[in-house]
Amino acid sequence: MSTFVFAHINIRMQPIDRGESFEDPLLEALEAQELGTVTGGGCGLTENHEIEFCGVDIELEDLEEGIPFLVGLLEELGAPAGSRLEYQDGDREVALPFGKEEGVGVYLDGVGLPKEVYETSDVNELIERLDTALGDDGGMRCHWQGPEETALYFYGPSRATLRAKMADVLASHALCKGARVVDIA
């Protein structure tokens, strides 16, 4: 008999990206090992419709073998700290923490900067500069555009390293004036 497992992944990621980054590789690996299957996925949203976390619905055939396999694979796929597997083991409800990556959100002011900044600046150029500054120590995984700000989500092994390596670009780029930098994982 299979067991339903919910993978609560502490990552801010759009549905298509979630599918490519987590659901599809999980489905392929679980079915190849005959441990189970992915049955769905979704996102938890904040009041202003920013993605707060991603979820993947899984049916596992064998908890003893499947749980360690899931944890290892999800961490290999980049699941951040603060993630957890939620499932029932007999009479016991389990919330098993996992995840290694850490995350920082850069929230750009989308309404309060001078008009010329928006007209002459390219957010893609900013992202490229931030990714270059991070090198092998992290990168942008996704973004969100809200009514008053745009969030760029960066993940890597260390929040401190992410912040330190991005600091010069954040301090000098016109689009970053007044930006908020927030720990997200």
N, C-alpha and C positions, 0 to 999 in steps of 0.2 A: 504494500500500500504506500502511495506517495505522500509526501508531506509538503505543505505549502510553506515557502520561505520568502520573506520580503527583504530584499536588499535595499536598505535606506542608504543611499550614497550621498555623502555630504559634498556635493559638487553643484555648482550653478551652471547648468548646461541646457541648451535648447533641445527639444525632443529629437530632431533629426541627428544631432551630434550625440545625444545619449544612445540612440540606436546603434550608430556606427562605433562608438567608443566602448559601450558596455553590452547592450542586448545582443547584438549580432555575434560578437566573439564568445559571449557566454553560451548562447544557443549552440553554436558550432562545437565548442569544447565539451559541454555537458552531453550532447548527443553522441559525440565521438567516443566518450568514455562510458556511455550508457548509464549515466548517473541521474539524468532528468532532462528537463526542458524549460525554456523560458515561455511564460504564458501571457506576459504583458509588461507594461511599464507606464510611468507617468511622472509628473513633477508636482512638488508642493510649492505653492505660491504665497508670497506675502500679500498684505492688503493692497499694495500698489502694483500687484501682478508681476513682481520680480520673482524669478525662480529662486527658491530657497534650498531645495534638495531634489534629487532624482530618485526614483524608485524603480526596481525591476522585480516583477513577480516570477517566481520560480517554483516548479514542482520537482522535488528531489525524491529519488527512489530509495536512497540509502543515506540517512543522516550521518552515520559514523564516518563514512568515506566521503560523502558529498560536502559536508560543512568545511573541513580543512581544504578541500579542493577549491571551493568557492572563494574562501578567504584569500588563498594564495593567488588565484587567478585575478580576482578583483584588485588586489594590491598591485599585481603585475600590470594591470590595465590602467593604473594611476588613481585608484580610489583614495581620496583624502582621509586624513585623520578625522574622527568624529562620525565615521560611517558605522553602520551596524547591520547585522543579520537578525531578523525577527522571525521566530518560529515557535511552534509548540513541540515539546519533547515529552511525550506522555502527558502527565498532569501539569507539567512545568512550562511556563512561558519564558522564553529565552530572548535576550537582547544582547547579542555577542558583538562587542566593539571590534573594529578593524580599520585599516587605512594607514598609510604612511605619508603621503604627500601633504604639504601645507599650502594654504592659499591666501592671496591678497587681492582685494577688489580695488580698482582705481575708478573712482566715480568722478566723471568729468562734468563740469557745469554746462548744461545745455541751453541755458537761457540768459545768464547774467554777464557773459563776457561781451566786449565790444563787437559790434556787427562785423567789423573787418576781420576779426579773428576767425569767425565761422566761415567767412567768404574766402579767406586766403589759406586756411589750414586744412590739412587732410588727416583725418583720424587714422587712416591706413598707414601713412608715413610715421605717425606717432607709434603705432603698434609695432611697426618694423624696427624702429629705433629702440623700443623697450625690449623686444625679443633679442635684438643684437646685443644690447647691454647685458642681458641675462645669460647669453651663451648657452652652455650646457646645464646651467643651474635652474632652468625653468622656462616657462613660456605661457603665452595666452592660450587658454582652452576654449573660451567662449566669451560672449558679450550679452548685454541687455540694454535696450533703449527705452527709457522711461519718459514720462511727460516733461521732466525738468533736468534730467541728467542721463548720461550714458555710462554704464559700468563695463569695465574691461576686467576679466577674471584671469589671474595668473596663478599657476601652480608650480611647485617644485619641492625639493627636499627640505627647505628651510624658509620660513617667513622672513627671518632676519636677513638672510642672503637676498631674497627677492627684493626687500625694501632697500637694502644697501646698494645693490647693483642698479636699481631703477632710479635712485635718488637724483643723480645729475640730470637725467632726461626730464624727470618730473619737475625739477626746479627751474629748468630752462625753456621748456616747450610752451608756446602760447596757449595751447588747448588745456594745459594743466594748471593754469592759474586758478586758485581756489578749489582745486581737486581735493577730494577726500580719499585717503588711503585707509582701507579697513581690513582687518584680519577676518577671513571668511572660512578658514579651515586650519 
